Amino acid sequence: MKKAAAILGTVGLATLGLSPVIGSASTMTGAVRYHQAHGSTTIKQNYRQFQLTNHQPNSDYPHIKVTSWKHAQLKAGSKVKIDLMADQGTPYNWYRIQTTTNHATHRYWVYGQALRGK
């Protein structure tokens, strides 16, 4: 738990609350571990360097789809909620962000470098 908080502090998302691991793609070193997270942040200016996906890209899920930022109606400065985090022991983590448009909730996975702490 302390390691995850230290990693989040490096990314600038220290305002997130983390809970214990809720799932894992594998038990091997470097496996994807998922944590519940609660918080909000904004999209950084460099967001176009990263993709929005329907599942964490390094997971075992076989059909990962990429969504464009334009289709998701997200741009630099857009506010998003974070509800899940995935880590593999790398300096940056993946976050599942949540947007609400037209009374519908959409969730996407994005690399932590595309997000700014609040």
RAWOBEL-V439816 format. One record per residue. N is the residue number from 1. RES is the residue in one small letter. SS is DSSP state (helix for helix, strand for strand, loop for the rest). Layout:
# RAWOBEL-V439816
N|RES|SS / N|RES|SS
This chain:
# RAWOBEL-V439816
1|m|loop / 2|k|helix / 3|k|helix / 4|a|helix / 5|a|helix / 6|a|helix / 7|i|helix / 8|l|helix / 9|g|helix / 10|t|helix / 11|v|helix / 12|g|loop / 13|l|loop / 14|a|loop / 15|t|loop / 16|l|loop / 17|g|strand / 18|l|strand / 19|s|strand / 20|p|strand / 21|v|strand / 22|i|strand / 23|g|strand / 24|s|strand / 25|a|loop / 26|s|loop / 27|t|loop / 28|m|loop / 29|t|loop / 30|g|loop / 31|a|loop / 32|v|loop / 33|r|strand / 34|y|strand / 35|h|strand / 36|q|strand / 37|a|strand / 38|h|strand / 39|g|strand / 40|s|strand / 41|t|strand / 42|t|strand / 43|i|strand / 44|k|loop / 45|q|loop / 46|n|loop / 47|y|helix / 48|r|helix / 49|q|helix / 50|f|loop / 51|q|loop / 52|l|strand / 53|t|strand / 54|n|loop / 55|h|loop / 56|q|loop / 57|p|loop / 58|n|loop / 59|s|loop / 60|d|loop / 61|y|loop / 62|p|loop / 63|h|loop / 64|i|loop / 65|k|loop / 66|v|strand / 67|t|strand / 68|s|loop / 69|w|helix / 70|k|helix / 71|h|helix / 72|a|helix / 73|q|loop / 74|l|loop / 75|k|loop / 76|a|loop / 77|g|loop / 78|s|loop / 79|k|strand / 80|v|strand / 81|k|strand / 82|i|strand / 83|d|strand / 84|l|strand / 85|m|strand / 86|a|strand / 87|d|strand / 88|q|loop / 89|g|loop / 90|t|loop / 91|p|loop / 92|y|loop / 93|n|loop / 94|w|strand / 95|y|strand / 96|r|strand / 97|i|strand / 98|q|strand / 99|t|strand / 100|t|strand / 101|t|strand / 102|n|loop / 103|h|loop / 104|a|strand / 105|t|strand / 106|h|strand / 107|r|strand / 108|y|strand / 109|w|strand / 110|v|strand / 111|y|strand / 112|g|helix / 113|q|helix / 114|a|helix / 115|l|strand / 116|r|strand / 117|g|loop / 118|k|loop
